[in-house]
């Protein structure tokens, strides 16, 4: 697999990154003064069809969001009327290099989804229009999804002769249940957000003009009222409930209990738990600790699943 088209990232380097001055390809990225990072798929005349350049830019942006302590929350949306129409089919071969062994191929959508899942910051997908194929499956890795009513949604892989992409065979059954995932994936039908197959996917279903403003408002509210440390830990607990130290995947409830216990004790000693309780008892807004995720990175075994981004 080829090296990524960007330099290795560190918390210090990421916190000095100039998002507005960077030459992003096929996306726009903006960081506001409140720590809200807005990522916009930016090929509106092509309905934001997914490309290799878009993949590289998205992976880079989510890696930066993970490391950058200025970033409190991420919103992902699309320019124009569509969120993302799927892969750009004008490129033959689905991005597969015919000269490389099959074992070396890595799905571009999967690379984006892994970057999203490994991002410690809250991610909200603001799906303001149609989302098909990778346009929908990348959203499965978001923490919250707000969608436009009437949007056309689907995973037409069976109609294109390809299998699932972007870890959707793993994520979708966990989000909507095995039966509903099978209906969507094995029929390849287009549905709307009101479909019972997808009912549990959404935080909200709204008129298209309200999707992005509501998502931005929610992101601001959550980033100002919630602990960044707790958000990072809960995300990792949800995505990796059986991950033990050293990256060995385990399924036992005892291991989950041990990790939960460890982090509960750590938060009480080093994290934001004391301030969370005191602010509640004193009926005031919480003033959670400064320093972002550096407290997690310093002297504790995190991330424990082995992905050192």
C-alpha positions as CSV (number, residue, x, y, z in Angstrom):
1,X,0.0,0.0,0.0
2,X,1.4,3.4,-0.9
3,X,2.3,6.0,1.6
4,X,-0.3,8.7,2.4
5,X,0.2,12.0,0.6
6,X,0.7,14.0,3.8
7,X,3.4,14.1,6.5
8,X,3.0,12.0,9.8
9,X,0.9,13.9,12.3
10,X,1.6,14.8,15.9
11,X,-0.6,16.7,18.4
12,X,1.8,19.7,18.3
13,X,1.9,19.8,14.5
14,X,-1.8,19.4,14.1
15,X,-2.6,22.2,16.5
16,X,-0.7,24.6,14.3
17,X,-2.2,23.4,11.0
18,X,-3.8,26.1,8.7
19,X,-7.0,24.5,7.5
20,X,-8.1,27.4,5.4
21,X,-4.7,27.8,3.7
22,X,-4.3,24.1,2.8
23,X,-4.8,23.0,-0.8
24,X,-7.5,20.4,-0.2
25,X,-8.7,18.3,-3.1
26,X,-12.5,17.8,-3.6
27,X,-13.3,18.9,-0.1
28,X,-13.4,22.2,1.9
29,X,-12.4,22.4,5.6
30,X,-13.0,25.2,8.0
31,X,-12.2,25.5,11.7
32,X,-14.1,28.2,13.6
33,X,-13.2,29.9,16.8
34,X,-15.3,27.6,18.9
35,X,-13.5,24.5,17.8
36,X,-16.1,23.3,15.3
37,X,-14.4,21.7,12.2
38,X,-16.7,21.7,9.2
39,X,-15.7,19.3,6.4
40,X,-17.7,19.8,3.1
41,X,-17.6,17.4,0.2
42,X,-17.0,19.8,-2.7
43,X,-17.9,18.5,-6.1
44,X,-21.4,19.8,-6.4
45,X,-21.6,19.6,-10.2
46,X,-20.8,15.9,-9.9
47,X,-23.1,15.4,-6.9
48,X,-20.0,15.1,-4.7
49,X,-19.1,11.8,-6.3
50,X,-16.3,10.1,-4.3
51,X,-12.8,10.1,-5.8
52,X,-9.3,9.0,-4.7
53,X,-8.4,12.7,-4.1
54,X,-11.4,13.1,-1.9
55,X,-10.4,10.0,0.0
56,X,-6.9,11.3,0.7
57,X,-8.2,14.6,1.8
58,X,-10.9,13.1,4.1
59,X,-8.4,10.8,5.8
60,X,-6.0,13.7,6.3
61,X,-8.8,15.9,7.7
62,X,-10.0,13.3,10.2
63,X,-6.5,12.5,11.3
64,X,-5.9,16.2,11.9
65,X,-9.2,16.5,13.8
66,X,-8.1,13.6,16.1
67,X,-4.7,15.2,16.9
68,X,-5.7,18.8,17.0
69,X,-6.7,20.0,20.4
70,X,-8.3,23.1,19.0
71,X,-11.0,20.8,17.4
72,X,-13.9,20.0,19.7
73,X,-16.4,18.5,17.2
74,X,-16.6,17.7,13.5
75,X,-19.5,18.2,11.1
76,X,-19.4,16.4,7.7
77,X,-21.7,17.6,4.9
78,X,-21.9,18.1,1.1
79,X,-22.0,21.1,-1.1
80,X,-25.1,21.6,-3.2
81,X,-28.3,19.5,-3.2
82,X,-26.6,16.0,-2.9
83,X,-24.5,14.7,0.0
84,X,-22.6,12.2,-2.1
85,X,-23.8,10.2,-5.1
86,X,-21.3,7.4,-4.5
87,X,-18.1,6.5,-6.2
88,X,-17.1,8.4,-9.3
89,X,-17.8,5.7,-11.9
90,X,-15.9,7.7,-14.6
91,X,-12.8,6.1,-13.1
92,X,-12.5,2.5,-14.2
93,X,-11.5,-0.4,-11.9
94,X,-12.9,1.1,-8.7
95,X,-9.5,2.4,-7.9
96,X,-7.8,-1.0,-7.9
97,X,-4.2,-0.9,-9.3
98,X,-4.0,-4.0,-11.6
99,X,-0.3,-4.2,-11.1
100,X,-0.5,-4.8,-7.4
101,X,-1.3,-8.0,-5.6
102,X,-4.9,-8.2,-4.4
103,X,-3.7,-8.6,-0.9
104,X,-2.2,-5.1,-1.0
105,X,-5.4,-3.4,-2.0
106,X,-7.2,-1.2,0.6
107,X,-10.7,0.1,-0.1
108,X,-10.7,3.9,-0.2
109,X,-14.0,4.1,1.6
110,X,-12.7,1.8,4.3
111,X,-9.7,4.1,4.8
112,X,-12.0,7.1,5.4
113,X,-14.2,5.1,7.7
114,X,-11.3,3.9,9.8
115,X,-10.0,7.4,10.1
116,X,-13.4,8.5,11.3
117,X,-13.7,5.6,13.8
118,X,-10.2,6.4,15.1
119,X,-11.0,10.1,15.6
120,X,-11.6,10.9,19.2
121,X,-13.8,13.9,18.5
122,X,-17.6,13.7,18.1
123,X,-18.6,13.5,14.4
124,X,-22.0,14.6,13.1
125,X,-23.0,13.7,9.5
126,X,-25.2,16.5,8.1
127,X,-26.7,14.6,5.2
128,X,-28.5,17.4,3.4
129,X,-29.3,15.4,0.2
130,X,-29.1,12.1,-1.6
131,X,-26.5,9.7,-0.3
132,X,-25.8,6.5,-2.2
133,X,-23.1,3.8,-2.0
134,X,-20.0,5.2,-0.2
135,X,-22.0,8.4,0.2
136,X,-24.2,6.6,2.7
137,X,-21.8,4.0,4.1
138,X,-19.2,6.6,5.2
139,X,-21.9,8.1,7.4
140,X,-22.3,4.8,9.3
141,X,-19.0,5.8,11.0
142,X,-20.4,9.1,12.3
143,X,-21.5,9.4,15.9
144,X,-24.8,11.2,15.0
145,X,-26.6,11.5,11.7
146,X,-29.0,14.3,10.7
147,X,-30.7,13.7,7.4
148,X,-32.9,15.6,4.9
149,X,-36.4,14.3,4.6
150,X,-37.0,12.8,1.2
151,X,-33.4,12.2,0.4
152,X,-32.6,9.1,-1.7
153,X,-30.5,6.6,0.2
154,X,-29.1,3.3,-0.8
155,X,-26.3,0.7,-1.1
156,X,-26.8,-0.6,-4.7
157,X,-23.7,-2.9,-4.6
158,X,-25.6,-6.0,-5.7
159,X,-26.7,-4.1,-8.8
160,X,-23.1,-3.2,-9.6
161,X,-21.6,-6.6,-9.1
162,X,-19.5,-5.6,-6.0
163,X,-19.6,-6.5,-2.3
164,X,-20.0,-4.1,0.6
165,X,-17.5,-1.3,1.0
166,X,-16.3,0.9,3.9
167,X,-16.8,-1.6,6.6
168,X,-20.6,-1.4,6.0
169,X,-21.0,-5.2,6.4
170,X,-19.8,-4.7,10.0
171,X,-21.3,-1.3,10.9
172,X,-24.8,-1.4,9.4
173,X,-26.0,-4.6,11.2
174,X,-24.8,-3.0,14.5
175,X,-26.7,0.2,13.7
176,X,-30.0,-1.1,12.4
177,X,-30.0,-4.9,13.1
178,X,-29.2,-7.9,10.9
179,X,-32.6,-8.1,9.2
180,X,-32.8,-4.5,8.3
181,X,-29.2,-4.5,7.1
182,X,-29.9,-7.5,4.9
183,X,-32.9,-5.8,3.3
184,X,-30.9,-2.7,2.4
185,X,-27.8,-4.5,1.2
186,X,-29.3,-7.5,-0.5
187,X,-32.1,-5.7,-2.4
188,X,-29.9,-2.7,-3.4
189,X,-33.1,-0.6,-3.3
190,X,-33.2,3.1,-2.8
191,X,-35.2,4.3,0.2
192,X,-35.9,7.5,2.1
193,X,-35.0,8.3,5.7
194,X,-38.5,7.4,6.8
195,X,-38.0,3.8,5.8
196,X,-38.4,1.4,8.8
197,X,-35.2,-0.3,7.6
198,X,-33.2,2.8,8.7
199,X,-35.3,4.2,11.6
200,X,-32.5,3.8,14.2
201,X,-29.9,5.6,12.1
202,X,-31.1,9.1,12.6
203,X,-30.7,11.7,15.3
204,X,-33.2,13.8,13.3
205,X,-35.0,13.9,10.0
206,X,-35.5,17.5,8.8
207,X,-36.3,19.6,5.8
208,X,-33.2,20.0,3.6
209,X,-32.5,23.7,4.5
210,X,-32.5,22.9,8.2
211,X,-30.0,20.0,8.1
212,X,-26.7,21.9,8.2
213,X,-27.8,24.7,10.6
214,X,-29.2,22.2,13.0
215,X,-26.1,20.0,12.8
216,X,-23.8,23.0,13.5
217,X,-26.0,24.2,16.4
218,X,-26.0,20.7,17.9
219,X,-22.2,20.4,17.5
220,X,-21.7,23.7,19.2
221,X,-24.0,22.8,22.1
222,X,-22.4,19.4,22.6
223,X,-18.9,20.7,22.4
224,X,-19.6,23.4,25.0
225,X,-21.5,21.3,27.4
226,X,-19.8,17.9,27.3
227,X,-16.4,16.6,28.4
228,X,-14.0,16.0,25.5
229,X,-12.3,13.3,27.5
230,X,-15.6,11.5,28.2
231,X,-16.6,11.8,24.6
232,X,-13.3,10.2,23.5
233,X,-13.6,7.4,26.0
234,X,-17.3,6.6,25.3
235,X,-16.6,6.5,21.6
236,X,-13.8,4.0,22.1
237,X,-16.0,1.9,24.4
238,X,-18.8,1.8,21.8
239,X,-16.6,1.0,18.9
240,X,-14.3,-1.4,20.7
241,X,-16.2,-2.9,23.6
242,X,-14.0,-6.0,23.6
243,X,-10.6,-4.5,22.9
244,X,-8.0,-5.3,25.4
245,X,-4.4,-4.0,25.8
246,X,-2.1,-4.9,23.0
247,X,-4.9,-4.9,20.4
248,X,-6.1,-8.4,21.0
249,X,-9.8,-8.5,20.4
250,X,-11.7,-10.2,23.2
251,X,-15.4,-10.9,23.7
252,X,-15.7,-11.6,27.4
253,X,-17.8,-9.4,29.6
254,X,-15.1,-9.6,32.2
255,X,-12.6,-7.8,29.9
256,X,-15.2,-5.1,29.1
257,X,-15.8,-4.7,32.8
258,X,-12.1,-4.4,33.5
259,X,-11.6,-1.7,30.9
260,X,-14.7,0.2,32.0
261,X,-13.6,0.1,35.6
262,X,-10.1,1.3,34.7
263,X,-11.4,4.3,32.9
264,X,-14.0,5.2,35.5
265,X,-11.3,5.2,38.1
266,X,-9.0,7.2,35.8
267,X,-11.6,9.8,35.2
268,X,-12.3,10.2,38.9
269,X,-8.6,10.7,39.6
270,X,-7.2,12.5,36.5
271,X,-10.2,13.3,34.2
272,X,-13.3,15.5,34.3
273,X,-15.5,13.5,36.6
274,X,-14.9,15.6,39.7
275,X,-15.8,18.8,37.8
276,X,-18.8,17.1,36.3
277,X,-20.2,16.2,39.7
278,X,-19.3,19.5,41.4
279,X,-20.9,21.6,38.6
280,X,-24.1,19.5,38.8
281,X,-24.3,19.8,42.6
282,X,-23.6,23.6,42.4
283,X,-26.1,24.0,39.6
284,X,-23.6,25.7,37.3
285,X,-22.2,25.1,33.9
286,X,-19.3,22.7,33.9
287,X,-15.8,24.0,33.3
288,X,-14.0,21.0,32.0
289,X,-10.2,20.8,32.1
290,X,-8.1,22.4,29.5
291,X,-5.4,20.5,27.5
292,X,-7.7,18.5,25.4
293,X,-6.7,14.8,24.9
294,X,-3.1,15.3,26.1
295,X,-4.2,14.1,29.5
296,X,-5.2,10.8,27.9
297,X,-2.0,10.5,25.8
298,X,0.3,11.3,28.8
299,X,1.1,8.4,31.0
300,X,-1.9,6.2,30.3
301,X,-2.4,3.3,28.0
302,X,-4.6,5.0,25.3
303,X,-5.6,4.2,22.7
304,X,-5.4,0.6,24.0
305,X,-6.5,-1.1,20.7
306,X,-3.2,-0.5,19.0
307,X,-4.1,2.2,16.4
308,X,-1.5,4.9,17.0
309,X,-2.8,7.7,14.8
